[in-house]
Amino acid sequence: MSQGTQQLERLKAFSDAVFAIAITLLVIEVHVPRLDTLDDTAYLAALAHLIPSFMGFMLSFLTIGALWIAHHRLFGVLDGYEPRLMWPNMLLLMVIAFMPFATALMSSNPLARVPEMFYSATLLAAGLLQLLLFQLALRPGRVRAGVPPEEVNALRWRALTLPTAATAALLAAPHMPGNNNFFLLTIPLLARVYAAIGRRRALRRMSAVAAD
């Protein structure tokens, strides 16, 4: 294994560890109810009180999971280590590690505008840093041979998914706090749409070059 390959593997392993820790820490903020009673109704009421925490956990778990899948997909097509990716990647991981706090703030204050805006802004920061990382990593000469150009362009366009959803959630938060998070549920659909646009544009460009 070359030194460049070893460095890339170390970067991937470190990133995977941060993603894994952050996604696991989310559940720590879902506090177990401790009641001095055996009454079923009291426990059901306590669990119902935790619904915002459950929802915040699931939403952030799926969002961090989507970020990890995109990160995994990106580093799977790179050809060797590129030092200039270190800091953009580190900044992205910093925001990922911050996600449990942003999630707890939102979940503990359901329907409050500032916590909802803070949470959406955190996701927007993660999305923009991911977009920067993708733009730097997918420059010509950094993708391994054999990866179709349309798939590379699909990756570039996919990176617009979280910034789009997070921006919509942030803009809606002052007017519909709580319900603004429904925009984040569009992430899987947006990813497919953006990927399709990227592939189509790349194929159209290649067809135009071939025609010339």
Backbone as a ProteinNet text record, in pm:
[ID]
protein_1_A
[PRIMARY]
MSQGTQQLERLKAFSDAVFAIAITLLVIEVHVPRLDTLDDTAYLAALAHLIPSFMGFMLSFLTIGALWIAHHRLFGVLDGYEPRLMWPNMLLLMVIAFMPFATALMSSNPLARVPEMFYSATLLAAGLLQLLLFQLALRPGRVRAGVPPEEVNALRWRALTLPTAATAALLAAPHMPGNNNFFLLTIPLLARVYAAIGRRRALRRMSAVAAD
[TERTIARY]
84.9	0	88.2	64.6	145	117	209.4	191.5	65.3	37.3	-82.9	-209.2	-209	-325.1	-342.6	-229.7	-236.5	-293.1	-248.8	-299.2	-448.6	-493.1	-635.6	-716	-663.3	-732.9	-740.9	-634.2	-636.1	-741.8	-748.9	-848.3	-989.7	-1013.5	-1144.6	-1178.9	-1080.5	-1105.2	-1135.9	-1061	-1085	-1224.3	-1258.9	-1389.9	-1501.7	-1487	-1588.4	-1607.3	-1495.9	-1504.4	-1584	-1560.6	-1633.4	-1782	-1813.8	-1953.8	-2019	-1949.1	-2005.3	-2029.5	-1933.8	-1949	-2063.6	-2067.9	-2172.8	-2310.8	-2325.8	-2457.6	-2500	-2401.4	-2432.3	-2468.1	-2399.1	-2424.8	-2565.4	-2629.8	-2765.5	-2860.9	-2846.5	-2943.2	-2921.1	-2801.9	-2775.5	-2867	-2907.9	-2994.8	-3141	-3173	-3309.4	-3308.6	-3349.2	-3334.7	-3444.2	-3401.6	-3494.4	-3580.9	-3713.1	-3799.6	-3785.8	-3770.2	-3757.9	-3870.8	-3968.8	-4088.1	-4098.4	-4143.7	-4163.2	-4305	-4338.1	-4472.7	-4471.3	-4571.2	-4588.2	-4708.5	-4759.5	-4880.4	-4851.3	-4924	-4902.7	-4929.3	-5032.1	-5068	-4955.6	-4890.2	-4780.5	-4663.7	-4634.3	-4524.7	-4559.1	-4683.1	-4724.5	-4716.6	-4753.4	-4744.8	-4599.2	-4511.3	-4368.8	-4309.6	-4348.7	-4300.1	-4354.3	-4481.1	-4539.2	-4464.8	-4418.8	-4343.1	-4209.3	-4160.8	-4031.7	-4045	-4165.1	-4183.2	-4095.1	-4084.4	-3994.1	-3849.9	-3806	-3669.6	-3654	-3756.5	-3752	-3746.6	-3828.3	-3831.7	-3699.1	-3643	-3514.1	-3404.1	-3407.2	-3308.1	-3317	-3437.1	-3454.4	-3415	-3456	-3425.7	-3274.9	-3206.3	-3062.2	-2987	-3036.3	-2972.1	-2975.3	-3091	-3103.6	-3023.2	-3018	-2943	-2793.2	-2742.7	-2600.6	-2570.6	-2664.5	-2646.7	-2635	-2718.6	-2712.2	-2579.2	-2530	-2400.7	-2288.5	-2297.1	-2193.8	-2196.8	-2316.3	-2327.2	-2265.1	-2293.5	-2235.3	-2084.1	-2036.1	-1891.9	-1825.6	-1888.4	-1838.2	-1834.5	-1939.4	-1946.1	-1835.6	-1812.5	-1709	-1570.8	-1534.5	-1400	-1380	-1489.5	-1479	-1435.3	-1444.3	-1406.8	-1275.8	-1215.8	-1093.8	-972.4	-876.6	-754.1	-638.6	-619.5	-508.3	-540.1	-440.2	-453.8	-429.5	-509.2	-493.7	-490.6	-372.6	-360.5	-460.2	-498.2	-588.1	-730	-758.7	-890.7	-898.5	-782.5	-778.6	-865.2	-845.6	-917.9	-1066.2	-1104.3	-1248.9	-1316.3	-1247.8	-1302.6	-1310.4	-1206.9	-1205.3	-1316.9	-1338.8	-1445.9	-1583	-1600.9	-1727	-1746.3	-1640.7	-1650.3	-1678	-1625.7	-1653.1	-1803.5	-1868.6	-2012.9	-2089	-2043.8	-2108.2	-2100.1	-1983.8	-1966.9	-2054.5	-2090.1	-2173.6	-2322.7	-2357.6	-2498.2	-2575.8	-2517.4	-2595.9	-2644.2	-2558.9	-2601.9	-2716.7	-2700.6	-2805.5	-2936.2	-2926.3	-3045.4	-3112.3	-3030.7	-3086.4	-3153.3	-3092.2	-3151.2	-3287.8	-3296.1	-3422.7	-3526.8	-3485.6	-3580.1	-3632.9	-3549.6	-3590.7	-3679.5	-3683.7	-3764.3	-3851.1	-3942.3	-4024.2	-4110.6	-4117.7	-4197.5	-4138	-4017.8	-3950.6	-3871.8	-3880.2	-3820.1	-3666.8	-3605.2	-3458.5	-3393.7	-3436.7	-3377.7	-3396.9	-3513.5	-3537.5	-3445.2	-3428.8	-3340.3	-3195.5	-3157.6	-3020.9	-2992.5	-3088.5	-3072.7	-3060.5	-3148.1	-3143.8	-3014.3	-2967.6	-2842.6	-2724.2	-2728.2	-2621.5	-2618.6	-2736.6	-2743.9	-2698.2	-2732.3	-2689.6	-2537.2	-2476.8	-2330.8	-2268.6	-2326.1	-2275.7	-2290.6	-2405.2	-2429.5	-2334.2	-2307.9	-2218.1	-2074.6	-2032.5	-1897.8	-1884.8	-1990.4	-1988.6	-1979.4	-2053.5	-2049.2	-1908.7	-1843.5	-1706.2	-1612.1	-1626.8	-1541.7	-1558.5	-1682.4	-1708	-1649	-1663.8	-1612.2	-1460.7	-1392.9	-1247.4	-1201.5	-1272.7	-1229.4	-1252.3	-1354.4	-1391.4	-1334.8	-1229.3	-1163.7	-1094.8	-1074.2	-1009.4	-875.2	-854	-729.1	-732.3	-839.8	-845.6	-938.1	-1006.7	-1099	-1029.3	-1044.7	-976.4	-1030.6	-944.9	-981	-1095.3	-1181.7	-1292	-1422.7	-1420.7	-1546.2	-1610.6	-1732.1	-1797.4	-1812.9	-1788.3	-1801.3	-1940	-2043	-2178.1	-2200.8	-2131.1	-2144.1	-2069.2	-1958.1	-1884.5	-1968.9	-2033	-2118	-2241.1	-2290.6	-2403.4	-2364	-2240.4	-2192.5	-2186.9	-2137.4	-2131	-2269.9	-2366.2	-2501.7	-2568.8	-2540.9	-2598.4	-2561.1	-2441.8	-2394.5	-2479.8	-2568.1	-2659.6	-2781.8	-2797.9	-2919.4	-2939.2	-2841.4	-2857.9	-2863.9	-2777.9	-2794.1	-2933.7	-2991.3	-3125.7	-3230.2	-3230.2	-3329.4	-3311.9	-3186	-3159.6	-3195.8	-3171.8	-3210.2	-3361.3	-3434.5	-3580.4	-3629.2	-3568.5	-3607.7	-3574.8	-3459.7	-3419.7	-3512.9	-3548.1	-3637	-3777.9	-3819.1	-3954.5	-3963	-3848.9	-3849.8	-3917.2	-3893.9	-3960.7	-4112.8	-4161.9	-4305	-4380.1	-4310.3	-4375.2	-4278	-4234.9	-4137.9	-4189.8	-4103.1	-4141.9	-4178	-4276.2	-4316.5	-4212.6	-4122.5	-4017.9	-3927.7	-3921.6	-3834.6	-3885.1	-4011	-4061.6	-3984.2	-3923.9	-3842.3	-3721.7	-3674.8	-3559.5	-3595.6	-3723.6	-3766.2	-3761.4	-3740.9	-3729.9	-3589.2	-3496.4	-3356.2	-3340.5	-3402	-3385.1	-3435.2	-3549.1	-3603.2	-3513.5	-3468.9	-3381.9	-3252	-3198	-3072.6	-3089.8	-3202.6	-3228.9	-3246.7	-3319.4	-3343.8	-3213.1	-3133.2	-3007	-2911.5	-2907.1	-2820.5	-2864	-2994.5	-3045.4	-3010.3	-3021.8	-2985.4	-2837.2	-2753.4	-2610.1	-2573.2	-2633.4	-2604.1	-2649.8	-2769.7	-2824.9	-2739.4	-2694.7	-2612.8	-2477.8	-2419.8	-2290.6	-2304.6	-2409.7	-2430.2	-2458.3	-2533.9	-2561.9	-2432.1	-2345.7	-2218.4	-2130.8	-2125.4	-2044.2	-2098.7	-2230.6	-2290.5	-2256.9	-2257.6	-2223.3	-2078.7	-1988.6	-1847	-1826.9	-1895.2	-1882.1	-1934.9	-2042.5	-2101.3	-2007.1	-1928.6	-1834.1	-1715.8
-119.8	0	124.5	217.1	337.6	430.4	527.2	622.2	705.6	746.1	822.9	745.5	616.5	532.2	516.6	499.4	488.4	615.2	730.8	857.1	871.9	831.5	839.5	747.5	627.7	533.4	585.9	651.2	710.6	821.1	903	1010.9	954.2	849.5	786.3	723.1	655.1	588.4	689.7	800.7	904.9	965.7	993.7	1051.3	956.7	828.2	729.9	725.8	738.4	734.3	853.7	972.6	1091.8	1078.4	1032.6	1010.4	911.6	801.5	698	748.9	824.7	877.7	978.4	1069.5	1172.2	1109.8	1011.4	951.7	869.9	819	743	835.8	949.7	1043.3	1102.6	1096	1152	1091.6	961.8	895.1	931.5	981.7	1018.3	1131.1	1215.9	1328.5	1287.5	1161.9	1111.5	1050.5	1127.2	1087.9	989.4	885.5	781.9	837	825.3	873	783.6	844.6	769.4	815.3	729	764.5	677	735.8	660.5	605.8	529.7	472.5	354.8	270.5	160.8	184.7	304.8	337.4	344	265.3	261.4	396.8	465.1	594.1	695.9	693.1	786.5	760.9	633.2	600.1	636.6	612.7	650.7	802.3	876.5	1022.2	1068.5	999.7	1034.7	1006.3	894.2	860.9	959	998.5	1096.1	1229.4	1263.4	1387.1	1382	1260.1	1243.6	1237.6	1249.4	1239.3	1339.3	1466.7	1557.5	1508.1	1447	1393.4	1274.9	1188.3	1075.6	1125.6	1224.1	1277.5	1343.9	1421	1484.3	1382.2	1274.8	1167.5	1105.5	1069	1004.1	1096.9	1224.3	1320	1340.3	1359.9	1382.4	1254.7	1140.6	1013.4	993.4	1016.3	998.1	1102.5	1225.1	1330.6	1303.4	1269.3	1235.2	1111	1016.6	897.4	931.2	1025.8	1068.6	1137	1217.4	1282.3	1178.6	1076.2	971.9	894.4	861.8	788.6	869.9	1001.1	1087.1	1093.2	1103.3	1108	978	866.9	734.6	721.7	769.3	762.6	848.3	966.1	1054.5	991.7	946.6	893.8	759.9	697.8	574	593.5	717.8	742.9	820.3	858.8	938.1	851.5	912.1	841.5	896.4	842.2	883.1	999.3	1036	1136.5	1276.3	1370.6	1510.7	1596.1	1653.1	1728.4	1843.2	1906.4	2021.2	1984	1855.6	1813.1	1802.6	1810.2	1786.6	1886.2	2016.9	2114.8	2123.5	2122.3	2118	1996.7	1882.1	1761.8	1776.5	1836.3	1854.5	1948.7	2055.7	2149.6	2083.4	1999.8	1925.8	1835.1	1765.7	1676.3	1754.2	1876.7	1959.7	1985.6	2018	2044.3	1915	1803.7	1674.6	1643.5	1666.7	1639.7	1731.3	1848.3	1945.4	1911.4	1823.3	1792.4	1742.8	1660.4	1618.5	1735.8	1840.4	1957.4	2029.7	2055.9	2125.4	2047.4	1915.4	1829.7	1838	1833.3	1840.1	1974.6	2082.9	2215.6	2223.3	2171.4	2173.8	2083.9	1962.7	1865.7	1906.9	1976.7	2019.4	2142.7	2208.5	2330.8	2324.5	2225.6	2211.1	2333.4	2370.9	2483.3	2620.8	2623.7	2751.5	2792.2	2916.9	2962.4	2955.4	3010.7	3019	2880.3	2783.7	2649.8	2585.9	2606.5	2550.6	2615.2	2747.4	2817.2	2775.9	2758.8	2716	2578.1	2487.9	2351.7	2354.2	2428.4	2436.3	2501.1	2603.3	2669.9	2575.1	2489.6	2390.5	2294.1	2248.5	2160	2231.1	2359.3	2435.5	2447.4	2470.8	2478	2344.9	2234.2	2102.5	2082.2	2122.7	2106.1	2188	2312	2397.7	2347.9	2297.1	2241.5	2113.2	2032.8	1913.7	1952.3	2054.8	2102.1	2148.6	2224	2268.5	2149.8	2051.8	1932.9	1859.2	1845.4	1775.5	1852	1984.8	2064.1	2053.8	2053.2	2041.7	1901.4	1801.1	1662.2	1612.5	1663.7	1610.8	1692.4	1765.6	1837.1	1737.9	1777.8	1687.4	1635.7	1507.4	1444.5	1382	1403.4	1348.8	1227.5	1195.5	1081.5	963.3	844.9	728.1	690.9	628.2	587.6	485.7	494	398.4	448.4	560.6	616.2	698.5	664.5	737.3	885.5	972	1116.8	1157.9	1088	1125.1	1096.3	991.7	961.9	1063.6	1112.8	1217.9	1344	1378.3	1497.2	1477.1	1355.1	1325.4	1348.9	1313.3	1337.8	1487	1563.3	1708.8	1766.5	1724.4	1777.5	1727.1	1603	1549.1	1635.4	1695.8	1775.1	1899.2	1932.1	2045.2	2007.4	1879.8	1831.8	1893.2	1875.4	1925.3	2077.8	2151.6	2297.7	2343.4	2276.1	2313.4	2287.8	2167.4	2131.4	2214.6	2235.5	2311.2	2458.3	2514.2	2653.2	2669.5	2576.7	2581.4	2571.3	2480.9	2465.1	2590.2	2651.5	2772.3	2889.3	2906.3	3016	2997.2	2871.3	2843.5	2845.2	2829.5	2817.3	2934.2	3061.1	3170.5	3171.4	3112.7	3119	2992.4	2878.2	2751.1	2662.7	2707.2	2629.1	2489.2	2393.8	2253.5	2190.7	2247.2	2194.7	2222.3	2316.8	2346.2	2225.9	2134.7	2017.9	1920.2	1936.1	1848.8	1868.9	1987.2	2009	1915	1876.4	1786.5	1645.1	1611.2	1478.3	1463.1	1575.1	1568.9	1533.2	1515.8	1490.9	1371	1254.1	1141.4	1173.1	1241.3	1276.8	1378.5	1480.6	1581.5	1520.1	1424.7	1360.1	1289.3	1221.5	1153.3	1253	1360	1460.4	1526.7	1568.7	1634	1538.9	1412.9	1315.3	1296	1289.7	1272.7	1394	1513.4	1633.9	1631.3	1593.9	1588.5	1490.6	1372	1272.4	1322.4	1378.1	1424.2	1535.7	1628.4	1737.8	1687.6	1591.2	1536.4	1460.7	1381.2	1305.6	1398.6	1505.7	1603.5	1672.2	1703.8	1767.7	1674.8	1546.8	1451.3	1428.8	1429.9	1413.8	1532.1	1653.8	1772.9	1770.9	1723.5	1714.9	1612	1497.3	1392.4	1437.9	1518.3	1567.6	1664.6	1739.7	1834.1	1759.2
0	0	0	-92.3	-103	14.9	35.9	144.7	124.8	-1.5	-28.9	4.3	-28.7	2.1	152.1	222.8	369	431.8	381.3	434.6	410	291.7	259.8	351	376.2	462.9	606.3	652.3	786.2	795.1	691.2	688.5	690.5	613.3	609.5	744.4	805.9	933.9	1043.6	1045.1	1145.4	1125.2	1000.7	970.8	1012	980.7	1017.8	1169.8	1243.3	1389.7	1442.7	1386.9	1431.9	1400.1	1280.3	1244.2	1340.9	1370	1457	1598.5	1651.1	1786.7	1792.6	1695.4	1695.6	1685.1	1598.2	1576.7	1699	1774.7	1895.8	2011.7	2020.3	2129.2	2124.3	2009	1998.2	2100	2125.2	2212.7	2358.7	2393	2532.2	2577.7	2483.5	2518.2	2532	2504.9	2528.9	2668.9	2767.2	2906.9	2949.3	3017	3062.8	3176.6	3166.6	3276.7	3399.8	3515.1	3640.3	3733.5	3750.4	3827.2	3951.8	4060.4	4184.6	4190.4	4086.4	4078.8	3982.3	3994	3899.5	3809.7	3814.1	3739.5	3589.9	3512	3367.1	3302.1	3347.6	3288.5	3305.4	3420.3	3446.7	3351.5	3328.2	3236.8	3092.6	3053.9	2918.4	2899.9	3004	2996.4	2987.3	3061.8	3058.5	2921.1	2861.2	2726.8	2622.7	2641.1	2549.4	2557.6	2678.6	2698	2622.8	2599	2530.9	2378.4	2326.4	2180.8	2104.5	2146.3	2074.7	2073.6	2182.6	2187.2	2093.5	2088.5	1995.3	1850.8	1820.9	1685	1648.5	1742.4	1717.7	1696.8	1777	1760.7	1622.3	1580.9	1450.7	1335.8	1346.3	1240.4	1225.8	1338.4	1332.9	1296.4	1343.8	1308.5	1157.1	1097.3	952.9	875.1	927.7	859	864.9	983.4	994.5	911.9	910.9	828.5	681.4	635.4	495.5	465.8	560.4	543.5	536.7	620.6	618.9	487.3	438.7	311.9	199.5	196.6	93.8	107.8	231.2	258.2	213	244.5	205	52.7	-11.8	-158	-221.7	-164.3	-217.7	-207.5	-89.1	-69.3	-140	-181.2	-257	-401	-451.2	-590.8	-602.5	-490.2	-496.3	-526.4	-594.9	-632.7	-550.6	-431.5	-348.4	-256	-178.6	-72.2	-126.7	-80.3	-120	6.9	44.5	170.2	183	71.9	80.1	123.7	131.7	178.9	330.9	397.4	541.5	619.3	597.6	677.8	643.2	514.4	486.8	549.7	545.9	606.8	758.4	818.9	964.4	1009.2	933.6	969.1	958.6	857	844.6	965.9	1006.6	1121.7	1250.1	1260	1376.9	1390.1	1278.8	1283.3	1312.6	1255.1	1283.6	1432.7	1492.7	1635.8	1720.8	1666.9	1737.7	1729.5	1638.5	1613.4	1735.4	1824.2	1941.9	2027.2	2039.9	2117.8	2048	1918.2	1843.4	1847.6	1840.8	1846.5	1983	2089.5	2225.1	2249.7	2200.7	2218.1	2151.1	2029.3	1956.5	2023.5	2059.5	2114.8	2252	2328.5	2462.6	2460.1	2344.2	2332.9	2207.4	2201	2080.6	2054.6	1931.5	1883	1916.8	1974.9	2001.5	1877	1838.4	1712.3	1712.7	1817.2	1818.1	1815.6	1899.6	1889.3	1752.2	1691.3	1558.2	1455	1463.8	1371.5	1394.3	1521	1553.3	1495.5	1508.8	1455.5	1303.5	1237.2	1091	1043.9	1117	1080.4	1095	1195.9	1212.6	1094.7	1053.5	937.3	810.8	798.2	680.8	678	794.2	800.7	758	805.3	764.8	615	561.9	419	333.6	374.9	297.5	303.6	419.4	430.9	350.1	348.4	264.1	116.7	78	-60.2	-97.5	-9	-33.3	-47.6	41.4	35.8	-96.4	-140.4	-266.5	-384.4	-384.5	-495.8	-504.6	-390.4	-390	-426.7	-375.1	-394.9	-536.8	-602.8	-734.1	-849.9	-824	-932.5	-1026.6	-1152	-1249.5	-1198	-1218.8	-1178.3	-1041	-965.3	-829.5	-818.1	-925.8	-925	-991.2	-931.9	-986	-1123.4	-1201.2	-1336.6	-1332.6	-1430.5	-1441.2	-1386.3	-1313.1	-1261	-1372.1	-1413.6	-1523.6	-1491.7	-1589.8	-1566.4	-1518.9	-1566	-1523.6	-1375.4	-1322.4	-1179.8	-1095.5	-1146.9	-1076.9	-1069.8	-1180	-1180.5	-1092.5	-1086.6	-997.2	-851.9	-815.9	-679.7	-650.2	-747.5	-728.3	-700.5	-778.8	-763.9	-637.1	-597.3	-473.7	-352.9	-358.6	-245.4	-221.1	-314.3	-296.4	-211.8	-183.2	-116.3	21.5	109.8	246.8	252.6	179.3	181.5	138.8	39.7	-5.8	102.8	159.4	261	387.6	430.1	552.4	535.5	417.2	391.9	399.3	340.2	346.2	490.8	568.2	708.7	789.8	761.3	834.6	803.6	677.4	639.2	695	707.6	757.2	909.4	977.8	1123.8	1196.2	1157.2	1230.2	1213.5	1106.4	1074.3	1115	1113.7	1147.2	1224.6	1344.3	1421.9	1451.7	1434.6	1452.4	1321	1255.1	1124.1	1015.6	1041.1	942.4	917.2	1013.7	998.2	892.3	852.1	746.6	616.3	598.1	479	476.7	595.7	602	558.5	564.6	521.1	369.6	300	153.5	107.6	200.9	163.9	70.2	97.5	3.5	-137.1	-146	-277.4	-347.9	-274.8	-333.5	-383.6	-308	-348.9	-482.8	-499.4	-626.2	-741.2	-713.2	-817.3	-859.5	-762.8	-795.4	-868.5	-825.3	-892.9	-1037.8	-1060.1	-1196.7	-1282.9	-1224.8	-1298.9	-1334.6	-1238.4	-1262.9	-1372.3	-1368.4	-1472.2	-1609	-1614.2	-1741.3	-1801.3	-1718.2	-1768.3	-1819.5	-1748.7	-1791.9	-1923.6	-1936.4	-2060.2	-2176.7	-2148.8	-2254.7	-2299.9	-2202.6	-2236.7	-2319.1	-2278.5	-2354.3	-2494.4	-2507.4	-2639.8	-2730.5	-2671.9	-2748.9	-2793.4	-2706.1	-2742.4	-2850.8	-2840.8	-2940.3	-3076.5	-3075	-3200.4	-3270.5	-3191.6	-3252.2	-3312.7
[MASK]
++++++++++++++++++++++++++++++++++++++++++++++++++++++++++++++++++++++++++++++++++++++++++++++++++++++++++++++++++++++++++++++++++++++++++++++++++++++++++++++++++++++++++++++++++++++++++++++++++++++++++++++++++++

